[in-house]
Amino acid sequence: MFSFESDAFLVDDREDLIAVLQMRFGHLTGAIIGRIYEIDDINTLQRLILAAANAVSWDVFVEELSAGERSFRLLGENFNPLGEFINRRGGINGKKQK
């Protein structure tokens, strides 16, 4: 892949990540946007897009953002976007999860 193509993909992925974060969590600080624009690995950006879409809370996403390139799995209830909603309603079918 040519450099200008990969640069275009990086820009698109950064913008996609910012858009997902704004939809899920609202206003982003300049510091977070700056951290996103410092990322130059397309795999990391794509993982963070998935994390942003599925993280149960802002804090979980920030933890994943801080993990950098060393993180590679999105597992467990921290990445269930309905997790907080289900817990607030008392679990699934009114039964708390174990």
N, C-alpha and C positions, 0 to 999 in steps of 0.2 A: 504494500500500500504506500502511496506517495505521501510525503510529509504534509502537504496541504490538505489531503483527504483525512488523515488522522487528526490534524488540527481542527478541521471542521467537525469531526465526530466528538472531539473533546469539548468544543464550544457548545454543541447541541446537548451533550450529556450534562454539562454543568448547568445549562439553562433548564433542562428537564428536571434536574435535582432541585434547583431553586423553586421551580413551579410546584412540584409535589410538596415540598416543605411548606410553602406558603398556603397551599390548599389545606394541608393537614393541621398546621400549627399557627398560621397567621404570619404576622410581621417578622421578618428576619433582620438581625442586626448586621451592620457593615462588617463586623468581625467574622461572623459566620459566612457571609458571602465571600469575604476575602479568603477564608480557609478553603472554601470550595474551589475558588479560582486558582489556588496554589496546587491543586491536585492535577497531575499530568499523566496519570495512569488510567486508561479507559476501563480496565477491569474493576478498579477501585470505585470509579464513578458509577458504573453499572450496579455494583453491589450496594452502594449507598442509595441509589434510586430505589432498589428493592427494600432496603432498610427503612427509608423514609416512608414508603407506602405501607409498610407492615408494622413498624415499631408501635408498641402499645402506648408510648409516651415520648415527649420531647427528650427527656433525660436518657431514655434508651437510645434514641438516635444519636445524641451527642456522644454517648459512650462509644457507639459504633464509629462515628466520625473520628474520634480520638484514637481508635484502634489502628487506623492507617491501613497499610497494605498487608499487615500481618494477620488480619482477620479474614476468614473465608467462609464462615458458616453463619446462617441466620436460623437459629433453632429455639424452640421452646415458646413459652407464653409471652416472652418479651417481644415476640414478633407476631402477635395475634392482634390485628388492628381493632378487633371487637372485644378484646380482653377486659378493658376497663368498663365498657358498657355491660358486659355479661356480669361482671362482679357487682356493679351498682344495682342491677336488677335482682341480685340474689342468686346468681348462677344460672345454669341451663335448666329450664323447667322448674325454676324456683329452688333448685338444689345446688348448694355450694360445691365447687370443684375441690377435689383433694389434691 
